[in-house]
């Protein structure tokens, strides 16, 4: 039987001591020869693995920014998020890929990851710059039991999870520009696109896919198209450090699993709202609401339990702004 690289990496990563070849054989139900072959493959890929007679194997170090299915899976500590993970070196866009898998019956939590996207897109069909080796692009399949009118809240749940995971891994202060852009020092580092597939009767959700793009290791403004250079940045540009993409992705999936399960209990954002609002950019400041029916200004007062932005207009009237075709900007720019 063939040994799986992900399984062996997981065993090595989760052990504080050496793991004997026999232990790996017993845990994984494979032969010593199969284990030895995978260990050698990992060494060829740049993993530093100590092999000591009578003690076994110990993972010393992963290659710089190792980013593969086996590396990501070996870092995951989740019950369902990413437990089925499909990795592409390059693809058009992870959202349509995830939709395809979902239509074929892929389970809740199935996650599609790409090192490079050639046809990525964001809100309102905007393109998302997608070079290889620099960013995180993933889409997770969600199979909810709730009604379609609850679906828009998933975007805010994901935004909170991503913002907090980035802060944990990098130390950077992350803000959320309602409803779902993640910003660092006033510039965008993350875009999120959630899409829904309904049953033929249009009364139930078949599945949702939540796609996320994170600018991680771009090194200068020239990494972005000219029209985005004033508003986009990367985690490396803001922190001055290279970021381990596999570690960050694993943490995002772990946080999302935790936050989604909390949301699914209440089917509102009530238990997550306080954390979301602490990161809400422009809270209690003047914002400009770009509504197709007519722009107006007001003071952002936070979000409702169902995710609408609360805006207090100059007249004193309180307006609830719904995500969709409406955008919100700071009075003098993007945030």
JOUR-V326719 format. One record per backbone hydrogen bond with DSSP energy under -0.5 kcal/mol. CO is the residue of the C=O (numbers start at 0). NH is the residue of the N-H. If there is no record, write none. Layout:
co=CO nh=NH
co=CO nh=NH
This chain:
co=0 nh=30
co=3 nh=7
co=4 nh=8
co=5 nh=9
co=6 nh=10
co=7 nh=11
co=8 nh=12
co=9 nh=13
co=11 nh=14
co=17 nh=19
co=18 nh=56
co=19 nh=23
co=20 nh=24
co=21 nh=25
co=22 nh=26
co=23 nh=27
co=24 nh=28
co=24 nh=29
co=30 nh=34
co=31 nh=35
co=32 nh=36
co=33 nh=37
co=34 nh=38
co=35 nh=39
co=36 nh=40
co=37 nh=41
co=38 nh=42
co=39 nh=43
co=40 nh=44
co=41 nh=46
co=42 nh=45
co=46 nh=48
co=47 nh=59
co=47 nh=60
co=49 nh=51
co=49 nh=57
co=51 nh=54
co=51 nh=55
co=55 nh=51
co=56 nh=18
co=57 nh=49
co=57 nh=59
co=60 nh=47
co=62 nh=65
co=67 nh=71
co=68 nh=72
co=69 nh=73
co=70 nh=74
co=71 nh=74
co=71 nh=75
co=72 nh=75
co=79 nh=81
co=79 nh=82
co=82 nh=84
co=83 nh=110
co=84 nh=86
co=85 nh=112
co=87 nh=114
co=90 nh=117
co=91 nh=118
co=92 nh=96
co=93 nh=97
co=94 nh=98
co=95 nh=99
co=96 nh=100
co=97 nh=101
co=98 nh=102
co=99 nh=103
co=100 nh=105
co=101 nh=104
co=106 nh=109
co=108 nh=81
co=109 nh=140
co=110 nh=85
co=110 nh=112
co=111 nh=138
co=112 nh=87
co=113 nh=136
co=115 nh=90
co=119 nh=127
co=121 nh=124
co=122 nh=125
co=125 nh=121
co=129 nh=116
co=130 nh=133
co=130 nh=134
co=133 nh=215
co=133 nh=216
co=135 nh=213
co=136 nh=113
co=137 nh=211
co=138 nh=111
co=139 nh=209
co=140 nh=108
co=141 nh=143
co=141 nh=207
co=146 nh=149
co=147 nh=150
co=149 nh=152
co=150 nh=153
co=151 nh=154
co=151 nh=155
co=152 nh=156
co=153 nh=157
co=154 nh=158
co=155 nh=159
co=156 nh=160
co=157 nh=161
co=158 nh=162
co=159 nh=163
co=160 nh=164
co=161 nh=165
co=162 nh=166
co=163 nh=167
co=164 nh=168
co=165 nh=169
co=165 nh=170
co=166 nh=170
co=171 nh=173
co=174 nh=176
co=174 nh=182
co=175 nh=177
co=175 nh=280
co=176 nh=179
co=176 nh=180
co=180 nh=176
co=180 nh=182
co=181 nh=188
co=181 nh=189
co=182 nh=174
co=183 nh=186
co=186 nh=183
co=187 nh=232
co=188 nh=214
co=189 nh=181
co=190 nh=212
co=192 nh=210
co=194 nh=208
co=196 nh=205
co=196 nh=206
co=198 nh=201
co=203 nh=198
co=203 nh=205
co=206 nh=196
co=207 nh=141
co=208 nh=194
co=208 nh=210
co=209 nh=139
co=210 nh=192
co=211 nh=137
co=212 nh=190
co=213 nh=135
co=213 nh=215
co=214 nh=234
co=215 nh=235
co=219 nh=222
co=220 nh=223
co=224 nh=227
co=224 nh=228
co=225 nh=228
co=227 nh=230
co=227 nh=231
co=230 nh=187
co=233 nh=237
co=234 nh=238
co=235 nh=239
co=242 nh=244
co=243 nh=247
co=244 nh=248
co=245 nh=249
co=246 nh=250
co=247 nh=251
co=248 nh=252
co=249 nh=253
co=250 nh=254
co=251 nh=255
co=252 nh=256
co=253 nh=257
co=254 nh=258
co=255 nh=259
co=256 nh=260
co=257 nh=261
co=258 nh=262
co=259 nh=263
co=260 nh=264
co=261 nh=264
co=261 nh=265
co=262 nh=266
co=268 nh=271
co=268 nh=272
co=271 nh=275
co=272 nh=276
co=273 nh=277
co=274 nh=278
co=275 nh=278
co=276 nh=279
co=278 nh=175
co=278 nh=280
co=279 nh=282
co=281 nh=284
co=284 nh=299
co=285 nh=330
co=286 nh=288
co=286 nh=297
co=287 nh=289
co=287 nh=328
co=288 nh=290
co=288 nh=295
co=289 nh=326
co=290 nh=293
co=295 nh=288
co=296 nh=313
co=297 nh=286
co=297 nh=299
co=298 nh=311
co=299 nh=283
co=301 nh=309
co=303 nh=306
co=304 nh=268
co=307 nh=303
co=308 nh=310
co=308 nh=320
co=309 nh=300
co=310 nh=312
co=310 nh=318
co=311 nh=298
co=312 nh=315
co=316 nh=312
co=316 nh=318
co=318 nh=310
co=318 nh=320
co=319 nh=321
co=320 nh=308
co=325 nh=323
co=326 nh=289
co=328 nh=287
co=329 nh=332
co=332 nh=329
